[in-house]
């Protein structure tokens, strides 16, 4: 039987595999990055063009200040990212606890982000899965503390910071309490370079909680705490383990942020939002409650395990998130397919404060654990300086909506 113009192969796979076909290949779990589906059309950001003007009064002002014609090396990229001083309008967005994001990759990214003077977000579930790192030496390199130590050991003096994300599972493990009271984190606290990020959702699977695959032995131990689903069949050694996405109303979010500010007064407060239809309302609630930054994953963001249909069809594109948020009072951080300077510059022109490197940062450290991220950021820095200079501006914060154009 042939079905012209219909996704026959996909239907046949579902007929063969059942519920397992809802997800990517389970053999790739923990060793591959998901979510970058090139069959999904590019969002509006990729279709925008940066458009330099003829008249450049800021260039004239810079000329007078320097007493010479300014060039792209004169563009200043230093900015404030969620209350943290950053050498660039970039941060390393959250890596979780999968094999692809742990061991060498997690600590390598931490070292390089510290040396670059940009903030690093340590993603959810690192401590519940790999431990904190003070007692279990076997898991020391995978632990949350290993990433903090790697960052601080290489940190550029006065720049960057570590942001510790917390999901519902991390909250049960009291991750923030442990980090805040740990002597290893005191240098970050004393220099104003520690932040906590409340995870409300993410780009890969907005509306769903965390999902991982566990072996059957682990599944038996976790049966009382999580939802378990043997979607891959009795012959598979893996079981789908899911957690609650958490329940938020305006008042719950407001009180969570106030609790964070009261309990951890020396830490910055970040809130991570999914690409939801009410993203502007949620962001305004967070800022009004005292959040130092709101981070938004577009539907293009996230490398985690999720149903394929979510990766392709659920959530707002980042361009639409930026359009809906519009004018805002504080730091807005965004992520989703950030790998070269033009996309980052367009996001900054549309209102973002900084861009998060997720999938691209992981690929960079996988390519070169010593210098891959440094080399990637070197490319981004050069591109950004050239782009901002071409627009007749000399500080990254000067980018504005009139710098971009979209065809009708």
Beta strands, then each sheet from edge to edge (+ up, - down):
strand 1: 49-50
strand 2: 79-81
strand 3: 84-86
strand 4: 90-95
strand 5: 119-122
strand 6: 162-166
strand 7: 194-199
strand 8: 211-215
strand 9: 227-229
strand 10: 238-242
strand 11: 268-273
strand 12: 293-297
strand 13: 331-335
strand 14: 354-357
strand 15: 404-405
sheet 1: 1+ 15-
sheet 2: 2+ 3-
sheet 3: 4+ 5+ 6+ 7+ 11+ 12+ 13+ 14+ 4+
sheet 4: 8+ 10- 9+
end
